[in-house]
Amino acid sequence: MPQVTESASSQACSDVTTSPSRLALIGFMGAGKTTLGRALAQRLGWPFQDLDDLIVQREDRSVEHIFQESGEPYFRQLESRVLREVTAQDSASRLILALGGGAFVNTENQARLREANFFTIFLDASPEELFERCQEPRVVRPLRQDLGQFNQLYEQRRPEYLKCSLRIQTGATEIAALAENIIRDLKLLGSPGVSE
C-alpha cells in the first residue's frame, strides 16, 4: 500500500490501497492541473488529456467563446458528456486527466471518476495565489472577475474538491518537485521504456 505523505503540503482525503494507474487532477482555476499533468505524463510516459482541450477540439471554439455564446449550463453539460466518454475508455489503461475547475463540483462527475477507478488529486493553493496565477495575458478565464468574486467561488467549490483521494498544497513548489513527490508517494510506475 502506498504511503501518502501527510505533511503541510499533502494530505490523504481517503484511503489509498493500491498504486493508481489513472489520475484525475482537480482544483480551482490557476492550480496548475494542466502543467502538472503534462509533467507527470512526460516523466511516466503515460497518456495525458485535458478535459477543457477536448471540449475546445469538439466545439471548435475556445472555452471563453462557449461561455459567451452558449452559456455556462451548456458548457457544464458538454463537460460532463466529454468526461463520460473519457472515463468509458479501457479502465485498465493508464491515463492522467486534468479537469476544469468546475468539473469535479458536479457529484455525477465525481461518481463517474470513482467508478472508472480514477485517483483524484486536489491541487490546492490560497485564493490570492490562484488569482495571481490566473493573470496570464493570453489566457481568458470566463469565471475570473475580481478577487472578492474569485474567493467566493473558490470557497463555494472547495468542499467538493476535498472529496478527493489526495490533497496537495502547491504554493511555492516547483512543478517538477510536485511531480516527483506524487510519483514517489503513490509509487507510480512509468511505462515500459521510460527511465525511472
N, C-alpha and C positions, 0 to 999 in steps of 0.2 A: 504494500500500500504506500503510495507516495506520501512523504511527509511535507505538507504545505507549511512553509514558514509563516508563523503568525507573529509578525512584528508590527512596528508602526507603519510599515509600507505595504504589508499584505495581510489578509485575514480570510480564512475559510468561511464561506457563508453556509456551506453544507458539507456533509462528509464526502471525502474523496476516497473511493475504494479501489479504483483501477487507474492506470495511466491512460488518459483520454486520447482518442485519435481524431476527435472532431472538436474544434474550439470555436466558440462564438464570442467575439469581443463586443462588449456592450458599454454604454456610458453616454454621458451628455456630449453635446457638440464641443469640439475642441479637445476631447480627451486623448486623442491620438490613436483611435481604433484602426484606421486605415494604415497609418505609418507603422504602427507596431505589428499589425497583421502582415504587412509586406516583409518586415524584418524577420518575423518568425518563419514565414514561408520560405524566405531565402535561406535562412540558417538551417531549417529542417528539410528543405526540398519538398515541402507539402504544397498542394494547390492552395491558392488564395482567391477569395471572391469578396467583393464589396457590394453589399445589397443596394446601396444608392447607385453605384455604377451600373449594376444590372438593370435597374429601373430606368436610368438615363438611356441605356442602349435600347431597351424595349420601346420607350416612348419617343426616342429621337429628339429629346429636348431636355434641358437642364432641370434639376430639382427646383430651382428658382422659378423657371417658367411653368412647371407643372403646378406649383403653388399658386402662381399668379393667374394662370389661365383656367385651371380646373379645380383649385381649392385644396385645402388640407385633407378633407374627408376622402376625396378621390385618391390623393396620394397615399393615405393610410390603407385604403382598400387594395391598391396596387402593390404596396409594400408587403402586405400580408399574402397576397397571391404569389408574388415572386418568392417570398420566403418559403411558402408551402412547396413550390417547385424545387427549390434548392434542397430543402430538408427531405424531400421524397427520393433524392438520389441515394445510391447504394450506401447504407449506413455503416458498412464495413470500411468504406474508403476514407482516407484521411482528408481533412479539409479545415482550413482556417477561414472563418467568415466574419467580416466586420459589418455590424448592423448600424443603421442610422440611429440617431439619438432617441427617437420616439418609438422605434420598433418594439423594444422589449417592454414598454409600458403596457402594451396590449397583452392581456392574460392568455388569449388564444395563441399568440406568438410564443409566449413563454412555454406553454404546454407543448406546442409543436416542436420546439427545440429540445425539450426534455425527452419526448417520445422518440426523437431522432438521435438520441444519445450525444447531444452537444454539451460540452463542458463550458459553462458561461463564465466569462471573466469580466468583471466590472472594473473599468479603468476610471479611477476617481481622482479628483483634484478640487481645490476650492473654487467656488463660482467666479471669484475675482480672477484667478489664474486662467480658468477656462475662457472667460470673457476676453482676456488679453490675447490668448492664443487664437481666438476667432477674428482677430483684426486683420487677417491676411487680405491685402487689397484685391487679389484676383479671385477670391472665394466669397460668394454671396450666400449667406445663411438666412433663409426666409424668416426664421423664428428668433433671430438675434436682433433686438432693438436697443434698449438701454439696459444698464446694469441692474436696475431695480426689477424690470420685467424678466431679465435673464435669470436673476437669482430666484425669483418666484417660481419660474418654470423648472429650474433645477431642483428646488425643494419639493415641488409637486411630484416630480418623477423619481427622486432618489429612493423612496421606499420600495418602488418596483425594482429598481436596479439592485437593491440589497437582497433580492431573492435569487441572486447569482450563486454560482458554485464557489467563486473566489473573488475577493475584492482586493484590488491593488491600488495603493496610493502612488500616483505618477509624478507628483510635484518634484521638480528639480532633479529628476533621474533621467539619464540619457536613454534613448530608445534601445540601443544595443545592450545596455545593462538590464533593462526591463526584460528584453527577450531572453537573455541568458538566465536570469532569475526564474522566469516561467519554465524554461526548458529544464533547468536543474530541479526546481521544486516539484514539478509534475512528472519528472523522469520521462520526458518526451523523447522519442526515438526518431532520428532522421530517416528519410527514405534510403533504400539501398543505394550505395554510390555517393552519398553525401557525407563529407568528412565531419567527424564529431569535434 
